[in-house]
Amino acid sequence: MTEAQFKDAISPEHMISASKGIGGPQLSEVERMLGDQRVKLDADRDWLTSETGRLARADASLTAAVQRLTAATDHSMAQ
């Protein structure tokens, strides 16, 4: 092994690119993990959008119910 080959073998770049394992620092594994996280993030965004809409509808329903009760109370007090 030449000195240049030895220096290359112990370089951080070589150690990362030569690493073959799940969750390791090699570029292909980092890209895979980022892809997995993007899928999860998209699912979380979809859930948040759905829940925000559901809460807005529940709030509107509650507001309408309070308005009906207030109107009924006002009406009965006027009589």
N, C-alpha and C positions, 0 to 999 in steps of 0.2 A: 504494500500500500504506500503510495507516495504521500508526501507531506500535504499536497493540495487535496488529495482524496480524503486524508484523515481530517483536515480542517473542514472539508465539506460534510463529512460524516458526523462531526460533533457540532455543527452549526445549528442554531435554533430552527432555522428554516427547514433543514433536512429532517430534524427530529419531528417537527410537526407534520411535514408532508409524508414521512415514512410511517407515522403512527396509524395503525389500522384498528379501530375499535369503536364501539358505540359510545357516543358522548365525548369523543376525543376532539382535539383542536384542529384536525385536518379540515381543509376547506370543504370537501364534499360532505363531511359530517355536520359542520356548522351550517351549511346550506340546507341540509335535510332537517336539522333541528329548527331553523328559522322558518322553513316551510310548514312544519308541524305547528309552530306557534302562530303563524299567520292564519291557519285554518281555525285554530281555537279562538283567536282574536275576532275573526269574522263571525263565528258562532256567538261570541259574547256580545258583539255589536248588534247582531240580529235580536238576541234576547233582550238587550237594553231597549232597543227600538220598540219591540213588542210590549214590554212592561211599561214603558213610558206612555204608550198609547192606552194600555189598559188602565193605568192610574189616572190619566186625563179623563177617560170615559167615566170612571168611578167618581172622580171629583165633580164632573158635570152632573151626574146622576144625584149625588149628594146635595149639590147646590139646588137642583130642581126640587128635590124633596123638601128641603128647608124652605124654599120659596112657597111651595104648596102649603106647608104647615103654617107659615107666617100669614099667608093670604087667608087660610081657613080661620086662624085665630083672630085676625083683624076683622073678618066678616062676622064672626060670632060675637065679637065684642061690640060691634056697631049696632047689633040688633037689640 
